[in-house]
Amino acid sequence: MRKIIGIGETVLDIVFKDNQPIGAFPGGSVLNAMISLGRAGVETIFISEAGNDRLGEQVIHFLKENNINTSLVNRFPNGQSPISLAFLDKDNNAEYLFYKNHQQDHLDFVYPDIQPDDIVIVGSYFAVNPAVRPQVMGLLDYAHNHGAIIYYDVNYRPAHRNDVMKITPNLLENYEYADFVRGSREDFETLYHATDPDKIYNAEISFYCKKFILTQGKESVEIRAEGNYRKSYPVQPMETVSTIGAGDNFNAGFLYGLLKGGITRAHIERGLTADEWDKTVAYAQLFSAECCKHIQNYVSKAFGESLKG
């Protein structure tokens, strides 16, 4: 059975509406995707670290109860669990404040069992953070050499705008390892002051990775790939409760679609067909829309159970 391996941070997201807290949920970009995949019945392994405190206990318990293998989630002995404050605006989009000491990042782990056509997902500042770069790079190299499919979610927040020059070598290495690069318009505006999908793909991505996915909130999802393949997927209008996990769940749905469609490295190397792109993006949009229907950062348990049927 194919599995999905994620590597990323754990945080506690405290969500505010009208400047009042309305919920607190385990979060982190890759963690959110892994929870949704676990709820959908996918075999998952999460590589991370959590604080040796009450919040860390809460996060690990939450992962386990959502079918995530936590054997590679370490506890760092010093320092408190990181926290993110998410402030929802009138359209239920979030602005963030992060409280984390990156100096405590060290992330010691043994490599998991990775088989050909398993999928590895990396993303956010964690994926370019110099403090854990040797570990992230080691996993990417190990996964690549074992025939895994690598999915990279850029997810580069404006809070790190001043670090762009410092992390660019790590960013480009991630592009080069990736079979799919997914980013939001905000990511590339922060990194390159660019929003046009063709310019981003041709100038920044295509030399390293041939399959590019651009998400733009309420606007279309844009696909660019080898052979001058290009397609736009409209986003259906909907009432949102929170968009906090929308991108993370797009990732989860896309990976679920790769598994559901039986898409392997052989398919990726020959190039996805239009039908394969259509079906995989449809799952991505389905997961993303489902997440936006409630305050949590993941698809509901009921949605996950419906997929198992």
C-alpha positions in Angstrom: 0.0 0.0 0.0 1.4 3.4 -1.0 1.8 5.9 1.8 2.4 9.6 2.2 5.3 11.0 4.3 5.1 14.6 5.5 7.8 16.7 7.2 7.0 20.0 8.8 6.4 21.9 12.0 3.7 21.6 14.6 2.0 24.8 16.0 -1.2 25.6 17.9 -3.4 27.9 15.8 -5.5 30.2 17.9 -8.2 31.7 15.7 -9.7 35.2 16.2 -12.8 36.7 14.7 -13.7 40.4 15.5 -10.6 40.3 17.8 -12.0 37.6 20.0 -10.6 34.0 20.1 -13.1 31.5 18.6 -11.0 28.3 18.6 -7.6 26.7 19.0 -6.5 23.8 16.8 -3.2 21.9 16.1 -1.8 23.3 13.0 1.2 23.7 10.7 1.0 23.6 6.9 2.0 20.0 6.4 0.3 18.8 9.6 -3.1 20.2 8.3 -2.7 18.2 5.1 -1.7 15.1 7.0 -4.7 15.2 9.3 -7.1 15.4 6.3 -5.3 12.5 4.6 -5.4 10.5 7.8 -9.2 11.1 8.0 -9.6 10.0 4.4 -8.0 6.6 5.2 -4.5 7.2 3.7 -1.5 5.6 5.4 0.6 8.5 6.7 3.8 9.2 8.5 4.6 12.6 9.9 8.2 13.8 10.7 8.2 16.7 13.1 8.9 17.9 16.6 6.6 19.1 19.4 7.2 20.9 22.6 7.7 19.0 25.8 4.8 20.7 27.4 1.0 20.5 27.6 0.5 21.8 24.1 2.9 19.3 22.6 1.0 16.5 24.3 -2.2 17.9 22.8 -0.8 18.0 19.3 0.6 14.4 19.5 -2.6 13.0 20.9 -4.5 14.8 18.1 -2.3 13.3 15.4 -2.7 9.8 16.8 -6.5 10.0 17.0 -6.5 11.0 13.3 -4.6 7.9 12.2 -1.1 9.6 11.8 2.0 7.5 12.5 3.8 9.7 15.1 6.8 7.5 15.7 9.0 10.2 14.1 7.6 13.2 16.0 10.3 14.1 18.5 9.9 16.2 21.6 12.4 19.1 22.0 13.4 19.3 25.7 13.8 23.1 26.0 11.4 25.8 24.9 7.6 26.0 24.6 5.4 24.8 21.8 5.1 27.4 19.0 1.8 29.3 18.6 0.2 31.0 15.6 -2.5 33.7 16.0 -4.8 33.8 13.0 -7.1 36.9 12.6 -10.0 36.3 10.2 -11.2 39.4 8.3 -14.7 40.1 6.9 -14.1 37.5 4.1 -12.8 35.0 6.5 -9.3 35.2 5.2 -6.5 35.2 7.8 -3.6 37.4 8.8 -1.1 35.7 11.0 1.2 36.4 13.9 3.8 33.7 14.7 5.4 33.1 18.0 8.3 30.6 17.6 11.9 30.4 18.5 13.6 28.9 15.4 16.8 28.5 17.4 15.3 25.5 19.1 14.8 23.7 15.8 17.0 20.6 15.5 14.8 17.8 14.2 16.7 14.5 14.8 15.0 11.5 13.1 15.8 8.2 11.4 14.6 7.9 7.8 11.2 6.2 7.4 10.7 3.3 5.1 10.1 4.9 1.7 9.1 2.7 -1.3 8.9 3.6 -5.0 5.8 5.7 -5.7 5.3 6.7 -2.1 4.7 10.5 -1.8 6.7 13.0 0.3 5.3 16.4 1.0 7.3 19.4 2.3 6.4 23.0 2.5 6.3 26.5 4.2 9.3 28.3 5.8 10.1 25.0 7.5 11.3 23.6 4.1 13.8 26.4 3.6 14.7 27.1 7.3 18.5 27.0 7.6 18.2 25.6 11.1 16.8 22.3 9.8 18.1 22.4 6.2 20.5 19.4 6.6 17.6 17.2 7.8 15.1 18.4 5.1 17.7 18.1 2.4 18.7 14.6 3.6 15.1 13.4 3.5 14.5 14.8 0.0 17.7 13.1 -1.3 16.7 9.8 0.4 13.2 10.0 -1.0 14.4 10.8 -4.5 16.9 8.0 -4.5 14.1 5.5 -3.3 11.8 6.5 -6.2 9.3 8.6 -4.2 7.1 11.3 -5.7 8.0 14.7 -4.1 5.4 17.5 -3.7 6.6 20.9 -2.6 4.2 23.6 -1.3 6.1 26.9 -1.4 3.8 28.6 1.2 6.2 31.5 1.8 4.7 34.1 4.1 5.2 37.8 3.9 6.5 37.6 7.5 9.7 36.2 6.0 10.0 38.7 3.2 13.4 40.0 4.5 14.8 36.5 4.4 14.3 35.8 0.7 17.9 36.3 -0.3 19.1 34.1 2.5 16.8 31.1 1.7 16.9 31.3 -2.1 19.6 28.5 -2.5 17.4 26.2 -0.4 14.3 27.2 -2.3 15.9 26.4 -5.6 17.1 23.0 -4.3 13.5 22.2 -3.3 12.3 23.1 -6.8 14.9 20.8 -8.2 13.9 17.8 -6.1 10.2 18.4 -6.6 8.0 16.6 -9.1 5.2 19.1 -8.4 5.6 22.7 -7.2 2.5 24.4 -5.7 2.3 27.9 -4.6 -0.2 30.7 -4.0 -0.2 34.1 -5.7 0.8 35.6 -2.4 3.9 33.3 -2.2 5.3 34.5 -5.5 4.4 38.1 -4.9 6.5 37.8 -1.8 9.4 36.0 -3.4 9.5 37.6 -6.9 7.0 40.5 -7.0 5.2 38.5 -9.7 1.7 37.2 -10.0 1.4 36.1 -13.7 1.5 32.3 -13.8 3.3 32.1 -17.2 6.0 34.5 -16.0 6.5 32.7 -12.7 6.6 29.3 -14.4 8.9 30.3 -17.3 11.3 32.6 -15.3 11.4 30.8 -11.9 10.1 27.2 -11.9 10.3 25.4 -15.3 14.1 25.1 -15.3 14.0 23.1 -12.1 10.5 21.4 -12.1 8.1 20.9 -15.0 4.8 20.6 -13.1 3.6 23.9 -11.6 0.3 24.6 -9.7 -0.7 28.2 -8.9 -3.6 28.8 -6.5 -5.2 32.2 -6.3 -7.9 32.1 -3.6 -11.3 32.7 -5.2 -9.7 33.0 -8.7 -8.8 30.2 -11.0 -6.2 27.4 -10.3 -3.5 27.6 -13.0 -1.6 24.5 -14.2 1.6 24.8 -16.3 3.6 21.7 -17.3 5.9 20.3 -19.9 4.9 20.3 -23.6 3.4 23.8 -23.2 0.6 22.3 -21.2 -1.6 24.9 -19.6 -5.1 24.9 -18.1 -7.2 27.1 -15.8 -9.7 25.6 -13.3 -12.4 28.0 -12.0 -13.1 28.0 -8.3 -16.8 27.6 -7.5 -18.2 30.5 -5.3 -19.1 29.4 -1.8 -19.8 30.7 1.7 -16.6 30.3 3.8 -16.3 30.0 7.5 -12.5 30.1 7.5 -9.9 29.9 4.7 -7.0 29.0 7.1 -6.4 25.5 5.8 -7.6 26.0 2.2 -4.2 25.7 0.6 -3.0 22.9 2.9 -6.2 20.9 2.0 -5.7 21.6 -1.7 -2.4 19.8 -1.2 -4.1 17.0 0.7 -6.7 16.6 -2.0 -4.1 16.7 -4.8 -2.1 13.9 -3.1 -5.2 11.9 -2.5 -6.0 12.3 -6.2 -2.6 11.0 -7.2 -3.2 7.9 -5.1 -6.8 7.4 -6.2 -5.8 7.8 -9.8 -3.0 5.3 -9.5 -0.5 8.0 -10.7 3.0 6.7 -10.3 6.5 8.0 -11.1 6.2 6.4 -14.5 3.1 8.6 -15.2 4.9 11.7 -14.0 8.0 11.1 -16.1 5.9 10.7 -19.3 3.8 13.7 -18.3 0.2 13.7 -16.9 -2.6 13.6 -19.4 -5.4 16.2 -19.4 -7.7 13.7 -17.8 -5.2 12.9 -15.0 -4.8 16.6 -14.3 -8.5 17.1 -14.3 -9.3 14.3 -11.8 -6.4 15.2 -9.5 -7.2 18.9 -9.4 -10.9 18.0 -8.8 -9.9 16.2 -5.6 -7.7 19.1 -4.6 -10.6 21.6 -5.0 -13.0 19.2 -3.2 -10.8 19.0 -0.1 -10.1 22.7 -0.1 -13.8 23.6 -0.3 -14.7 21.2 2.4 -12.1 22.6 4.8 -13.5 26.1 4.3 -17.0 25.1 5.5 -15.9 25.0 9.1 -13.5 26.6 11.6 -11.0 23.8 11.8 -7.9 23.5 9.5 -8.8 20.1 8.0 -11.6 18.2 6.3 -14.3 16.9 8.6 -14.2 13.3 9.9 -17.6 12.7 8.2 -16.1 13.8 4.8 -13.1 11.5 5.3 -15.4 8.6 6.1 -17.5 9.3 3.0 -14.3 8.9 0.9 -13.6 5.5 2.4 -17.0 4.3 1.3 
